[in-house]
Amino acid sequence: MDNGATTQKPQTVLDTLVRIYSQQNANIHRGVHFLSEQATEAYESARRTVCDYLNALLSQEIIFTSGVTAAINLVAFSYGERYIKQGDEIIVSQMEHHSNIVPWQMMCNRKGAVLKVIPISDSGELLMEEYQKLLSPKTRLVAVAHVSNTLGTVNPVKDIIRLAHEAGAHVLLDGAQSVQHIAIDVQDLGCDFFAFSGHKLYGPTGIGILYGRKELLDELPPWQGGGDMVDCVRFERSTYNELPFKFEAGTANYIDAVGLESAIRYVHQLGLDNIAAREADLTQYALAALQEIGGIRIYGMAKDRIGTFSFLLNGIHPYDTGMILDKMGIAVRTGTHCTQPIMQRFGIEGTVRASLCFYNTCEEIDKLCEGLQKVKKLFA
C-alpha cells in the first residue's frame, strides 16, 4: 500500500525491457546501422504513444526527462531565463511536493521574483477565493499539483487554469499522482505544461515526461547542453536543434522510454475507466473501514479525492505504526512524504500514508485495519 511512491510493474513491461536490452540495444538518432534505426523508431514510437495518452496536439510537445522533478526543474530554469524578471510572481500551493516548491524558490532567488502560496482548508482543499486574491498583473506562472500525494485531494485544475489565463499567467500541472488514476487531456485542461513520472504509471524508474505547448517550448532556451540538442557547434557560438530534441541533451533513456510505452499500452488494455471505477470503489471501502477505527485522524477529507490516506493513530508516532505494520507484511509510507508545508499546516511531524491502486483488494484493506487495531493494543 505504497503505490503513491511507486507502482509495481506488469510482466509486459519487464518483458519489453529484457527484449530491448537483449535484442535491440543501440544508441538512437546518430547511427545509420540497422539496430540504431530500430532503437530510434522504438523511442519515437514511445513519444507518439505518450502524445496520444495525454491528447497533446503534437509529438514535438513531448519531452522525455528522468521524471517529474527533472521536468519541473527544466521549466523553472528555462521559463525563468526567458520570462521572469525582478518583482514577478510565481504561485504554488500549500500542498505541493517539495519538487514543485524548491525549483521555484531557486528560480525566484536567481531572478528576484516572489513566491506566493495558495492556502488549504482543514479538509485539505485549496481555498480558491484566496487563490483569486493572489493573482495579479505580476503573476507569471502558477504551478500546482493535479492531485496531492499526501492528502489525496483532486484539485479543481480547470478552474485554476482558467483564472490564471485570465490574469495572463501560464500554468504547470504536476501530474505525478493523477496520470495513473485519471484520464488526462492536456488540450481540454488547457494547461501550458504537464509533468509526470513513468514509475508512477506502472513503468520503469528514471523516465518521465514534460508536456509543453509548442509555441512556449519554441521560445524557451535549453537547460542542458550536450549531444543531440545542438544543430551546429562552433567555438564562436552554437545553434540548437528543433523540438523536442532541444531539451534532450546526451544519450536519452531510450530503453525505459519504450518500457513506459509498454506500461501505457497495458493501461489501455485494462481501460482507464475500468481502473478509475475500481479505485473509486476501493477508496470508498477504505475510507469507511478506516473511520471505524477509534482514535484515528485522517488528514485530507476532500470531496474529490483518490485512494491516498494520510493518518495518525492515537498519538502513536508514525514510524512506530509503520514498523509494526511492516512486521505484519503491510507496506505503508511514513514521514512527511516530501510535503513538509502540509505537516506545518496541521501542526504535526508526519503521518502514516496508505496509497491504493487498482491491484489492491478489499481483503488487503481489511488486513490494514486489523494491523492498525493491533498497533493500538500494543501501545494501549
QUITA-V628015 format. One record per residue. N is the residue number from 1. RES is the residue in one letter. PHI is phi in radians with two decimals (none if undefined). NEAR is the number of other ideal C-beta (glycine too) atoms within 10 Angstrom. Layout:
N&RES&PHI&NEAR / N&RES&PHI&NEAR
//
This chain:
1&M&none&23 / 2&D&-2.22&17 / 3&N&-1.29&24 / 4&G&-1.16&28 / 5&A&-1.42&15 / 6&T&-2.87&14 / 7&T&-1.71&20 / 8&Q&-1.34&10 / 9&K&-1.84&18 / 10&P&-1.19&19 / 11&Q&-1.02&8 / 12&T&-1.12&15 / 13&V&-1.21&25 / 14&L&-1.09&13 / 15&D&-1.10&12 / 16&T&-1.08&24 / 17&L&-1.09&18 / 18&V&-1.11&10 / 19&R&-1.10&14 / 20&I&-1.14&22 / 21&Y&-1.09&10 / 22&S&-1.60&8 / 23&Q&-2.18&9 / 24&Q&-2.44&17 / 25&N&-1.48&14 / 26&A&-2.77&16 / 27&N&-1.17&15 / 28&I&-1.65&21 / 29&H&1.24&18 / 30&R&-1.94&11 / 31&G&-1.92&14 / 32&V&-1.79&6 / 33&H&-1.38&8 / 34&F&-1.03&10 / 35&L&-1.09&13 / 36&S&-1.12&17 / 37&E&-1.15&14 / 38&Q&-1.09&17 / 39&A&-1.11&21 / 40&T&-1.09&17 / 41&E&-1.11&12 / 42&A&-1.12&18 / 43&Y&-1.13&21 / 44&E&-1.25&16 / 45&S&-1.12&14 / 46&A&-1.07&26 / 47&R&-1.08&21 / 48&R&-1.15&13 / 49&T&-1.15&21 / 50&V&-1.12&24 / 51&C&-0.99&19 / 52&D&-1.17&13 / 53&Y&-1.09&25 / 54&L&-1.58&24 / 55&N&0.93&14 / 56&A&-1.28&24 / 57&L&-1.29&13 / 58&L&-2.37&12 / 59&S&-1.18&16 / 60&Q&-1.14&18 / 61&E&-1.47&24 / 62&I&-1.81&22 / 63&I&-1.89&25 / 64&F&-1.38&24 / 65&T&-2.28&24 / 66&S&-1.52&16 / 67&G&2.72&21 / 68&V&-1.03&26 / 69&T&-1.01&21 / 70&A&-1.14&20 / 71&A&-1.11&30 / 72&I&-1.19&27 / 73&N&-1.09&21 / 74&L&-1.02&22 / 75&V&-1.15&27 / 76&A&-1.04&25 / 77&F&-1.33&19 / 78&S&-1.21&21 / 79&Y&-1.12&27 / 80&G&-1.08&25 / 81&E&-1.14&15 / 82&R&-1.49&11 / 83&Y&-2.02&16 / 84&I&-1.65&21 / 85&K&-2.27&11 / 86&Q&-1.00&9 / 87&G&1.58&10 / 88&D&-1.18&20 / 89&E&-2.17&20 / 90&I&-2.04&27 / 91&I&-1.99&25 / 92&V&-2.18&22 / 93&S&-2.02&26 / 94&Q&-1.24&20 / 95&M&-1.75&27 / 96&E&-1.25&25 / 97&H&-1.13&22 / 98&H&-0.94&15 / 99&S&-1.17&21 / 100&N&-1.93&25 / 101&I&-2.15&21 / 102&V&-1.08&16 / 103&P&-1.04&22 / 104&W&-1.29&25 / 105&Q&-1.08&15 / 106&M&-1.08&14 / 107&M&-1.14&22 / 108&C&-1.08&19 / 109&N&-1.13&10 / 110&R&-1.28&13 / 111&K&-1.86&17 / 112&G&1.31&11 / 113&A&-1.61&22 / 114&V&-2.10&13 / 115&L&-1.72&15 / 116&K&-2.05&17 / 117&V&-2.24&17 / 118&I&-1.39&22 / 119&P&-1.32&13 / 120&I&-2.12&24 / 121&S&-1.44&15 / 122&D&-1.12&10 / 123&S&-1.51&13 / 124&G&1.49&23 / 125&E&-1.98&21 / 126&L&-1.13&24 / 127&L&-1.49&14 / 128&M&-1.15&15 / 129&E&-1.11&7 / 130&E&-1.20&14 / 131&Y&-1.04&22 / 132&Q&-1.07&13 / 133&K&-1.20&11 / 134&L&-1.28&16 / 135&L&-1.17&18 / 136&S&-2.65&12 / 137&P&-1.06&10 / 138&K&-1.53&16 / 139&T&-1.20&20 / 140&R&-1.84&21 / 141&L&-2.65&25 / 142&V&-2.01&29 / 143&A&-2.15&25 / 144&V&-2.38&25 / 145&A&-1.34&28 / 146&H&-1.14&24 / 147&V&-2.37&27 / 148&S&-1.30&33 / 149&N&-1.29&27 / 150&T&-1.86&28 / 151&L&-1.65&30 / 152&G&1.36&28 / 153&T&-1.15&28 / 154&V&-1.65&20 / 155&N&-1.38&25 / 156&P&-1.34&16 / 157&V&-1.20&22 / 158&K&-1.12&12 / 159&D&-1.19&13 / 160&I&-1.04&23 / 161&I&-1.16&20 / 162&R&-1.03&14 / 163&L&-1.16&19 / 164&A&-1.11&23 / 165&H&-1.13&15 / 166&E&-1.10&10 / 167&A&-1.52&17 / 168&G&1.48&12 / 169&A&-1.82&22 / 170&H&-1.65&21 / 171&V&-2.34&22 / 172&L&-1.96&26 / 173&L&-1.85&28 / 174&D&-1.50&29 / 175&G&-1.73&30 / 176&A&-1.01&27 / 177&Q&-1.86&27 / 178&S&-1.96&22 / 179&V&-1.13&26 / 180&Q&-1.62&27 / 181&H&-2.01&27 / 182&I&-2.25&17 / 183&A&-1.14&14 / 184&I&-1.89&22 / 185&D&-2.29&13 / 186&V&-1.15&22 / 187&Q&-1.24&11 / 188&D&-1.19&10 / 189&L&-1.10&20 / 190&G&1.46&15 / 191&C&-1.21&29 / 192&D&-1.58&24 / 193&F&-2.42&26 / 194&F&-2.54&27 / 195&A&-2.25&31 / 196&F&-2.66&30 / 197&S&-1.94&28 / 198&G&-1.11&32 / 199&H&-1.27&23 / 200&K&-1.43&26 / 201&L&-1.96&25 / 202&Y&1.17&26 / 203&G&-1.81&32 / 204&P&-1.25&22 / 205&T&-1.38&16 / 206&G&1.41&17 / 207&I&-2.33&26 / 208&G&-2.65&28 / 209&I&-2.33&28 / 210&L&-2.04&25 / 211&Y&-1.65&26 / 212&G&-2.53&30 / 213&R&-1.08&19 / 214&K&-0.97&14 / 215&E&-1.11&9 / 216&L&-1.34&17 / 217&L&-1.05&23 / 218&D&-1.05&12 / 219&E&-1.45&11 / 220&L&-1.40&20 / 221&P&-1.33&13 / 222&P&-1.14&19 / 223&W&-1.83&19 / 224&Q&-2.38&14 / 225&G&-1.89&12 / 226&G&2.77&11 / 227&G&-1.19&16 / 228&D&1.32&16 / 229&M&-1.69&19 / 230&V&-1.96&16 / 231&D&-1.81&11 / 232&C&-2.32&9 / 233&V&-1.99&11 / 234&R&-2.32&7 / 235&F&-1.11&5 / 236&E&-1.27&5 / 237&R&-2.95&7 / 238&S&-2.18&12 / 239&T&-1.96&9 / 240&Y&-1.82&16 / 241&N&-1.22&18 / 242&E&-1.36&9 / 243&L&-1.18&19 / 244&P&-1.61&21 / 245&F&-1.20&19 / 246&K&-0.98&23 / 247&F&-1.88&24 / 248&E&-2.19&23 / 249&A&-1.27&18 / 250&G&1.40&11 / 251&T&-1.21&13 / 252&A&-1.26&19 / 253&N&-1.41&21 / 254&Y&-1.21&23 / 255&I&-1.26&23 / 256&D&-1.24&24 / 257&A&-1.08&27 / 258&V&-1.20&25 / 259&G&-1.09&28 / 260&L&-1.13&30 / 261&E&-1.02&24 / 262&S&-1.09&23 / 263&A&-1.13&27 / 264&I&-1.13&22 / 265&R&-1.12&15 / 266&Y&-1.09&18 / 267&V&-1.10&19 / 268&H&-1.06&12 / 269&Q&-1.10&10 / 270&L&-1.22&14 / 271&G&1.64&11 / 272&L&-1.09&17 / 273&D&-1.12&9 / 274&N&-1.14&12 / 275&I&-1.06&18 / 276&A&-1.09&15 / 277&A&-1.15&12 / 278&R&-1.13&19 / 279&E&-1.16&21 / 280&A&-1.11&14 / 281&D&-1.13&13 / 282&L&-1.09&21 / 283&T&-1.10&19 / 284&Q&-1.12&11 / 285&Y&-1.10&17 / 286&A&-1.14&24 / 287&L&-1.06&16 / 288&A&-1.13&10 / 289&A&-1.17&15 / 290&L&-1.14&18 / 291&Q&-1.22&12 / 292&E&-1.34&9 / 293&I&-1.43&18 / 294&G&-1.21&9 / 295&G&1.43&13 / 296&I&-1.78&17 / 297&R&-2.15&13 / 298&I&-1.68&18 / 299&Y&-1.72&21 / 300&G&1.85&24 / 301&M&-2.13&17 / 302&A&-1.13&19 / 303&K&-1.17&8 / 304&D&-1.79&11 / 305&R&-2.62&21 / 306&I&-1.93&27 / 307&G&-1.44&26 / 308&T&-2.02&27 / 309&F&-2.22&29 / 310&S&-1.83&31 / 311&F&-2.66&20 / 312&L&-2.19&20 / 313&L&-2.09&22 / 314&N&0.89&15 / 315&G&1.27&8 / 316&I&-1.36&17 / 317&H&-1.05&15 / 318&P&-1.02&22 / 319&Y&-1.14&13 / 320&D&-1.12&15 / 321&T&-1.06&24 / 322&G&-1.10&21 / 323&M&-1.19&12 / 324&I&-1.22&17 / 325&L&-1.05&22 / 326&D&-1.06&13 / 327&K&-1.11&9 / 328&M&-1.62&13 / 329&G&1.44&8 / 330&I&-2.00&18 / 331&A&-1.69&12 / 332&V&-2.23&24 / 333&R&-1.71&23 / 334&T&-2.33&19 / 335&G&2.10&16 / 336&T&-1.72&20 / 337&H&1.04&23 / 338&C&1.00&17 / 339&T&-2.38&26 / 340&Q&-1.03&14 / 341&P&-1.05&17 / 342&I&-1.14&27 / 343&M&-1.09&18 / 344&Q&-1.10&12 / 345&R&-1.05&17 / 346&F&-1.71&16 / 347&G&1.19&6 / 348&I&-2.27&15 / 349&E&-1.61&13 / 350&G&3.02&21 / 351&T&-2.47&30 / 352&V&-1.62&26 / 353&R&-2.19&28 / 354&A&-1.88&26 / 355&S&-2.18&23 / 356&L&-1.74&26 / 357&C&-2.49&21 / 358&F&-1.05&22 / 359&Y&-1.47&16 / 360&N&-1.30&20 / 361&T&-2.29&13 / 362&C&-1.12&12 / 363&E&-1.10&7 / 364&E&-1.19&16 / 365&I&-1.11&23 / 366&D&-1.06&13 / 367&K&-1.09&16 / 368&L&-1.05&23 / 369&C&-1.16&16 / 370&E&-1.08&13 / 371&G&-1.09&19 / 372&L&-1.16&26 / 373&Q&-1.13&14 / 374&K&-1.14&14 / 375&V&-1.05&22 / 376&K&-1.02&17 / 377&K&-1.13&7 / 378&L&-1.07&11 / 379&F&-1.78&15 / 380&A&-1.15&7
//
